[in-house]
C-alpha cells in the first residue's frame, strides 16, 4: 500500500491490512531498518519542473564501465538512474533535461569523462507507464513451467 501511496496514515494502512496504527508503525519502521523501504519521496513530474525531455543513454566504456569518473556524474541533477548492464553496452543512464541543448551538454560532459568511448541516446516521445518497484509477483511468472506452457 505504501508503494502506491506513501502519504497514507498508519491508521488508514491499519484499516486496510487489519492491524492497529501502532502495529503498522512498528512494521514500517522494521521495513525501513531492513532496507526494504529505502526512502519515502515525492515523485516529481518532469515537464512540470522544467525537465520535459526524458532520454535513455547507452554508454560504451573502455574496460569495466563503473569508474570513479563516471560515477562522479551521479551528482548531476539530470541523471536519474545509472545502471551497469549486460548486452551491447556497458552502462545505461536515465536522464531528464530541459531541452535538446541541455541533453547535448550532458553528452559533451559524458564524452569528456575518461574511459567513455561512445554513447547512443534514445529520446522518449511518450511515457505510458512509469512507477517504482511494485510488491508481489504475478502468479505463474515465477515458475520455470510458466515459460514453457502453451498459451
N, C-alpha and C positions, 0 to 999 in steps of 0.2 A: 504494500500500500504506500509506503514511503517513496518507492521508486516512481510511483505515479504522481503523488502529491506530497512533497516534503513539508508542506505547511499544515498538514493535519495535526490536530492536537492529540495528546496522549489519550484523552478521554474519547475522542472520535475513533482513534485507532483501536482502543479497547473495546468499544461497542462493535466494531467490525469483526474483530478476531475473538471476541468473547473473553476478554481479560480486563482487569481493573486498570485504571490510568497509571498507578504506581508500578504495577507489574509490567506494563508496556514500556514505561520509562526505564526500568531496570533492563529489559531485553534490548532496547535501543542502545543503551549505554554499553552493554556487552557486545553488541554488533559493531559498535564504533571501536571499542577496545581491541576486538579481534581483527579489525581491518576489513571486515565485510562491507561496512559503510565507511568509505574513505572521506567523504565530505558531504555537506549539505550546501548546495549552491543555487544561485538563481541562473536559469537558462536564458541568456540574452538573445534577442532577435537581431541577427547580423545587419540587415538593412536598416532597422530602426536605430541602431547605434553607430551608423555611418560606415558599415563594412558589408556592402551588398554583394561583393564578389567573393564567391567560395570556389576554391580550387584544390585539387589534389596534385601534389608534385612528387614525381618519382625521381629519386636522386641516385645516380651511379657514382660510386667512390672507388678509389684505389684501396685495395685490401679490405679489411673489415670496415663496415660502414660507420659504426659508432666510434667517433673520435671526440676528443675534448673540444676541438674547434667546432665540430658540427653540433655537439650538444650545447655549446655556448649560445647557439642561436635560439635555444629554448626561451631565452629572456625576451625575445621579440614578441610584442603583443599580437602580431599577425599569425604566429604559429599556434594552432590549437592542439595538434597532436603530432608526435614523431614516433614512427614505428620502424623496427627492423623487420624486413620481410624476406620470404623465400620467393624465388622466381627470377624474372629477368631484370630486377633492380635490387638495390641494397636497402634503401630507406624510402619510406612513404611519409609525406608530410601533408597534413590537412591545414590549409591556410585560409584566412579571411582578410580581404583587403578592401580599401575604399574604392579602388578602380583599377583598370589595367595598368596604369602608370605605376601605381603602388606595387602591383604584382611584379612588374618589370624591375623595380628597385629591389624587391626581395630576392628575385632571381639573380640579379647582379651581385647581391651580397652572398648568396649561395655559391656562385662561381668564384668569388674571391676567397672562399673558405678552403684552406689547404686540404687536399685529398678529394675534392669534388671534381669528377670528370665530366659529367653530363646531367641534364635534367630533362624531364618530359612533363609538361603541365596539362592538366585536364580541368578546364573551367566548367563549373556546374551551371547548367541552364535552368533547371527546376529541381526542387527537392520535394519528394513525395513522402519520405519517412526519415525522420532524424530523431533519435531518442537515446537515452542512456541504457545501460545494461538492464535487462528485464529479468526478474526472478523466474524460476521454473524451467521446465523442459517440455517441449512439445511431445505429447505421447507418441511412442514408437520411433521417434527420431534418434533416440539414444541407444538403440539396439542395432547390432550388425544386420539382423534379419530385415530391418526396415529398408535397407538399401537393396535388397535382393528380391523383395516381394513384387508380384505383378500388380500394376495399378488397377 
